[in-house]
Amino acid sequence: MECASCDVGIDHCHGTLVVHPEGGFTECTDVACSDGDRVRHGLIVDCQALGGGCGCATAPGKPLLRKAS
């Protein structure tokens, strides 16, 4: 399967952007992603929708997937 956005050169990410309401930051599941901009991501979820939840509200020091720059 080919990605239509890749074929036409649109700047995008294949990962899922995870949005954290606590602190207002985002992270991406794609380790190669360096931009947490919502426009680049076709898949965006709230961190509480993750399996098992995130816990960012109760455990601010918890390791995250990868913090986007």
Secondary structure by P-SEA (a helix, b strand, c coil): ccccccccccccccbbbbbbcccbbbbbccccccccccccccccccccccccccccccccccccccccc
